[in-house]
Amino acid sequence: MKLIEDLKWRYATKKFSTKKVSDGDLEKIIEATNLSASSIGMQTYRLFVIENPEIKNELGEGSFNSQIAEAPHLLVFAAFDSITQETIDNYITFVAQERNSNVDDLIDFKNMISGHLLARTDEENFFWSSKQAYIALGSALIAAASLQIDSTPMEGFDAEKLDKILGLRQKGLKSVVLLALGYRDEENDWNAKLKKVRLPKEVFATIIK
């Protein structure tokens, strides 16, 4: 299975070259991320792709993750800071349009979503949305590996500063996790030649029959 070999090849890149990902491959990664599994299919998060060097430099100031500024492409996963009845109504309308159905036919589905999500606090829904963003991050990592594109997922950043620079709060979003994309600078990356270390499958996975 080629995917297994791609995942063995992948590692957390510490030093990127200046080589950029082609527009076509970047679109494939974005599409794969968009097709990721999502609870109720709502995708209560958004993706921002940053290529502007000045913005990346500003975002990377003060972070121990130099990849924020150095990688040619920086993906920002941002989750909804709240979920309202309007959020749900818009989603139901979109589903109806995409499936050529009537909104009224989705009333039970809408009521189920509303009863579940609106009973929770904004903090609880943000936490839930953040977990959905992390699922999408996994899809992006796998898609990049399948294209032999290097990547580094990162949490070490100033979320409040990033949200302000990108104007995320005005969009009802909060940044959750970052993904640097590009190509490894193998000569200067101390992590490039190290063996990938993972648990033996028999230790990692328990099969219960």
N, C-alpha and C positions, 0 to 999 in steps of 0.2 A: 504494500500500500504506500503510494508516494507520499501521502500526507504524513505518515509516521516519520519518514525520512526528513521531510520538511521541518517537522517539529523538533527532531533531534538536531537539525542544523541551526535552529533559532536559539538565540540567547539574548540576554538583556544588554544591548549594545551600549557601551560606555563612551565611545568616541566615534562620531560620524564624519564621513568625508563630505565634500561639498557637492557631490553628485546628487542631482534631484531625481525624484520619482517621476516617471512620465505621466502626462495627463491621463492617458488611457489606463495605466495601472492604478493611479490614484482613484479614478472613477470606479474601478472594480472593487477596491477596498471600501469605498463609501457605500457602494451598492450592497456588498456583503454585510456591512454593518447595519444598513437599513433593513435587511432581510432577517436580522437576528431574531431569535426567540424573544417574545415580549409578553408579559402577563396581561391577559385580556386583549392583547394586541394593541394596547393604547399608546405605546412608545412615549411615555411621559418623561422624555429627555430629548435633548437636541445635540447635534454635532457641529462643531465649528472647526474649520481647517485653516490654520494660520500659516502663511508663507512669508508675510512681510517681515524682513529682518529687524526693523526698528521695534515693531511690536513684540517680536520674540525676545529681543534683548531686554526690553522693559519688563516683560513677564518673568524673565530669568534672573533678574537682579535680586541678590540676596538668597537665592536657592542653591542648595548643594547639588542640584541636578543641572549640570552644565548643558545637558542635551536639550533643555528647553530652548536655549538660544542657538545652539550649534546645529541641531538637526534641521535639514531643509524644510521639513513639514512637521507641524505640531497640531495634533488633534485634541480638541477640548470636548470632553463629555460633560454636559450640564443638565441637571435634573430640575423638573418643575418644583418651585418652592411651595406650591399649594395646588390642590385640585378642587375645583368648584363645580356647581351644576352646569355652568356654561362650558367648562372643559368637557364634561361628559356629553352634553347636548351636541357640541361640535363634532365629537368623535362619532356619535351615533349617526349624525347626518352624513359624515364622510363615509362610513361603512355602507350606508344605504346607497349613496351615489356610486361607490366602487362596485357594488354587487347588483346594481340595477334593481333595487328593492325599495319598498316603501318604509319610511321611518316608523309608521304605525305598526309594521310587522316586527319591529325590534323593541317594542315597549317592555316586554318581559326582561329582555337582556339589559335594557337601559335601567329599569327599576332595580335589577340585581346589582349592577355596578354602583348605582347611586346609593343604595342601602348599605353597601359594603364600604365604599370609599368615603362617603360624606359623614359617616359615623366616626371616622378617625380624625385625629388632630393633623394640622399642617405638618408638624414634625414627623408624625408617623407616616404620612403619605410621601414626604420628601425622602425618608429613609427607604421606603418601598421603591420609589422612583430611582433612587441612587443604585439600588441593587439591580434594577433593570438596565441601567447604564453600564454596570459592570459586566452583565451578560453580553451586551453589545461590544464592550471592549474585548472580550474573549473572541468574538467573531472577527473583529478587526485584526487581532493578533494572528489568528489562524489564516485569514485571507492574505495578510502580508507575507507570512512564512511560505504559503503556497506559491507566491510570486517571487520568492527569494529576495524579499525586501526586509531590511532590518528594522527592528522596533524596540522601544523601551517604554513600558507603562510606568507612570510616576504619580505619586501622591505628595511628594515633597515640594509643595509650592504654596504661595500665599493666596489662598482662595479669595479672600476679601479684596485684595488688590487686583487679582485677575478679573473678578466679577466687575469691578469698577472700570478697568481699562476697556473691557469688551462690552460694557453696558448691559450686562446680563440681568441685573435686578429689574431694569425697566422692561425686560422681556419675560419676567416672572420665572427666572432661572437662577440656579446656583451651580458653580463649577464643582465637579466631583472627582474626576481623574483625568490625567493627560496621557497621550500616546505620541512619542516621537517616532517619526518615520524617515528612512533614508537608507544609506549604504554604509557599512562599517569601514572605518579607517583601521584596517587590520594591523598595520605597523605600530600604531600609537594606542591601540586599545588593549589594555592588559588582560581583559576578560575574553578576548577573541579566541585564544588558543587553549584556554582551559577546558578540561573535560566537563561536559554537562552532567550534573549530579542530581539524580532522582532516585527515590526509593525503589527497591525491587517490586515488581508487580504483585508478588505474593504477599508482601508486607503492606503495600498500599491499598490493595483491593481484597475484600472478603466476598466470596461468592456463596450465597445462601440458597440452597436448592430445596 
